[in-house]
Amino acid sequence: MKSLVPRSRGTQAYIVLLLLVMLGLGLVALGYWRRGILVIGATFLVSATLRAVVPEEHKGLLAVRSRGFDIAWTTLLGASLLVLGVVIDPGPDA
């Protein structure tokens, strides 16, 4: 019987990261936009870290482009979302 768990560590990590992004989007949809943005931003930073440390033979779905590009891009996105979540004023009713 074939296992439903992917063999590649990168693909397994990708699935967990995808679930975390979905959690963040769920928080945003429920009105907790600041928490959701922070979860998504942190997830992108974890993704960049994993892309840096997971060996090339186990990269799986973590790899989109070259390792350097993936790390730089997801770090930029993660840091930007974290700054956005911290800097923007939540408004009077938050």
C-alpha positions in Angstrom: 0.0 0.0 0.0 1.4 3.4 -1.0 2.0 6.0 1.7 0.3 9.4 1.5 3.2 11.0 3.2 5.8 12.4 0.7 9.3 11.0 1.0 11.0 14.3 0.4 11.7 16.4 3.6 11.3 19.6 1.5 7.8 18.5 0.3 6.8 17.6 3.9 7.9 21.0 5.1 6.1 22.6 2.2 2.8 21.0 3.3 3.3 22.2 6.8 4.1 25.7 5.6 1.1 25.7 3.3 -1.1 24.8 6.3 0.3 27.7 8.3 -0.4 30.1 5.5 -3.9 28.8 5.3 -4.2 29.4 9.1 -3.0 33.0 8.6 -5.5 33.6 5.8 -8.2 32.1 8.0 -7.4 34.6 10.7 -7.5 37.4 8.2 -10.9 36.3 7.0 -12.2 36.2 10.6 -11.1 39.8 11.1 -7.9 39.2 13.0 -5.9 40.6 10.1 -2.8 41.7 12.2 -2.4 38.2 13.7 -3.0 36.6 10.3 -0.4 38.8 8.6 2.1 38.0 11.4 1.5 34.3 11.0 2.0 34.5 7.2 5.1 36.6 7.5 6.7 34.3 10.1 5.8 31.3 7.9 7.7 32.9 5.0 10.7 33.5 7.2 10.6 29.8 8.3 10.4 28.8 4.7 13.5 30.8 3.9 15.3 29.2 6.7 14.2 25.7 5.7 15.3 26.4 2.1 18.7 27.3 3.4 19.2 24.2 5.5 17.4 21.4 3.6 19.8 19.5 1.4 19.4 19.9 -2.4 18.5 16.2 -2.7 15.5 16.7 -0.3 14.3 20.1 -1.5 11.1 18.8 -3.1 8.4 21.5 -3.5 10.4 24.0 -1.4 12.5 24.8 -4.4 10.9 27.3 -6.9 14.0 28.9 -8.4 17.6 28.8 -7.4 18.4 28.5 -3.7 19.7 32.1 -3.4 16.6 33.5 -5.1 14.2 31.4 -3.0 15.9 32.5 0.2 16.1 36.2 -0.7 12.5 36.4 -2.0 10.8 34.6 0.9 12.9 36.6 3.4 11.9 39.8 1.8 8.2 38.8 1.7 8.3 37.5 5.3 10.1 40.6 6.7 7.7 42.9 4.8 4.6 41.2 6.1 6.0 41.3 9.7 6.8 45.0 9.4 3.3 45.6 7.9 1.6 43.8 10.8 3.5 45.7 13.4 3.6 49.2 11.8 0.0 49.8 10.6 -2.3 51.3 13.1 -5.2 48.9 13.8 -7.8 51.7 14.0 -10.2 52.8 16.8 -12.3 49.6 17.0 -9.4 47.1 17.3 
